């Protein structure tokens, strides 16, 4: 039986549930059955007991209240109900050691769920010459490179220690708490990937592997293959 994968969601301008089709396609391509989770669902414990895996998708900013900060002037739109539900989902899944994959905002939310913090706006809060992390180029194409930590799960999946990725964010992971560890960074030091050392498969990536095409697709979509494999075990 194919694994059932919970997919978090955003809201459209009319307040309806919104999930980009590229997430659904990536899960189906890898052999999973996507199940969209609208914001505000009750019974998180029961939901987690029925899911085989959880995908945290991209979207708006994470509420800084969740990691003990006041809102920075560059903070974008937040949806507190979404944050609350997704953190509950993460905790419910990791308590059962079920696979979790976080993408972009989902990568940041995953870090917050484990007690970490994020930069509310990297261009206002980090010094130095930062790369273009909010790319103008179509998201289907990679625009900057990342260095991957040797012997990490990500390195095993990618089969390389350096690769190019796409980038569509202005927030980024800041402090990381155990059992999460950093597994990839951009050339400017921005954290690009995390994984848990205490769970079978808990991985977060700052880029959008589900959107890439061309040569990088063959590498980054392996994330979904391994994610679905873990959900099948």
N, C-alpha and C positions, 0 to 999 in steps of 0.2 A: 504494500500500500504506500502511495506517495505521502511524504510528510506534509502536515498542515502548518503553514507559515503565517503567523500573524503579521500584518503590515500596518504600521501606524499611519495616521492621516493628518492632513492639514484641512483648513476651511477655505472655501472660495468666497468671493465678494458678497455672496448672498447668504452666507452662513452654512452652506452645504458641505458635505464631505468631499475632499479633494485628494486624489493620489495620482501622481503622474504615471502614465501607462508603462514607462520604461522600467519602473520597479517591478511591475507585474510581469512583464516580458522576461526580465532577468531571472525571476524565481521560477517561472514556468520552463524556461530554457534549461535550467539546471535540474529540473525534475521535481520541483515542489508545487504545492497547491496553495496559492495566495488567498488569505482571508483578511479583508480590510477591517480595521478596528476604528470605528468612528470615535471622535472625542466625546467624552462623557459617559462611556459605557460603565455599567455597574458589574459587580461580580468578578473582579480582577482575578481573584484566587481560582475560581472555577475556569475562567478563560485560560489561565496559564496551565492548568492541569490538562487541558485539552489540546493545547498547541504543542507542536514539536519543535518550533523555532520562532524567533522574533526578529523582524527587520525594523529598525528605527530609521525612518526616512529623513530627508532634509526639510528645510522650512525656515520659519522665523527665528528670532533670537530666544535664548533661554533666560527666564526670569532670574535676575541676579539675587533676589531674595533667597533663592534656594541654596546659594553658596555664601550667604552672609554679607552681601554687598548692597549698597544703594545704587540706583540707576545712574550710569554715566551719561553725559549729555549726548553721546554718540550711540547710545543703545537704540536699537530698532524696535519694531513691534514684538510684543510678547503675548502669549496666550497661556495664562496660568493654568487653566484647566487641562490643556494638552500636556504641559510639563508634569503636573501632578499625576496624571494617568500614566504617562510613559515611565516615570520613575517607579511607580507601583508595578508596572509590567516588568521592568528590568529586575526589580527585587524578587518578584514572584518567579521569574524564569531562572535566575541564578540560584535561588534557594533549591531548585530542583535540578540544577546543573544542566539546563537546557540551552542550546545554542542561541547566541544573540549577536547580530551584526548591526553596527551603527554606521550610518553614512552622513557625512557633513554635520549638520545639526545633530543628527543621531549619535555621531562620534562624540560631540561635546556633551550631549545629554547623558551619555553613558558614563563619562568621566564624573559629572556632577552626581549621578546616582551612587557612585562609589565614594563620594566625599571629597572629590576634587573641585577645582575652580577653573574658570575660563576668563580670558581677556574679553571685555565687553566690546572693545574695538581695537584691533591690533595697531592701526595707524595712529591712534591717539595715545596708546599706552605702551607701545614698544619703540625703542630708539633704534637708530641705524637705518640702513637702506633696505627697506622691505621689498620683496617681490610683489608682482601684481597677483594678489590672491583672489581678487574679484575680477575674473578675466572678462574681456570684451569679446574675445574670440568665441565662436560657438562651442557649447559645452561638449560637443562630440569629439573635440580635439584637445590633446594634451598641450599644456603651455609651460609648465616648469617641472624640474626634476626633484626627486626626493632620494635621500640616502636611507637604506633599510638596515636595521640592526642584524648582524649575523646571528645565525642559530635561532632566530625568532620564528614563530609560526608564519608570519608574513613573508619572511625570506624563503621559507620552504615552499609556500604557495607560489610566490612570484618567480622563484628560480633565478633571482638576480639580487644584487645589493644596491642597484641604482636604476630608477625608472622615471619616465615622464608621466605626469598626471594632469588632469584638469583641475580647476580651482574656482569656487564660487562662494566665498565667505569673507566676512570682516571680523568675525569672532574666532577665537582659537583656544585650545586647551592650554591651561596655565600650570597649576599645581596638580600633580598626579599622585594618588594614594594607592598603596598596596591593597590588593594583589595586582592592580594594573601596572604595566610598565610601558615605556615609550618604545616603539619599534620602528618608527620612521620620522625623519625631520626634513624640512626643506633646506635649501642652501642658506637661507637667512635665519635658520634656527627655529622656525615655527614648527610645532609638533604636528605631524601628519598622520600618525597611526598609533594605536594602543592595542594591547591585548592583556588578558588576565593570565596569570601564572597558576591560578588555583582552580580553573574551570576548563572543561573540555574544549569549548569554543566560545570565547567572548572577545570579539574583535571590533575595533572602531577605525575607520579611515576618514580623513578629512575631505578626500576627493569624491568624485561620483563615478565609480566603476561601471555602474549600470548605463551610463550615457556615452562612454567612450567607443569609438569606432577605429578601424584600422589595426595596426600592429599591436597597440597597447590593449585593445580589447581582448586579445588572446591571453594576455597576462592578467589583467585586473578582473576579468570575469571569472577567473579561476577561484576568486574569493567566493563567488556564489556556489560554484561546484563543491568546494570544501564545506561551506556553510550547510548546504543541503545534505551532503554526506553525513555531517555531524548530527543533523536532525533526523536522519534515517537510522542511525545506530541505536 
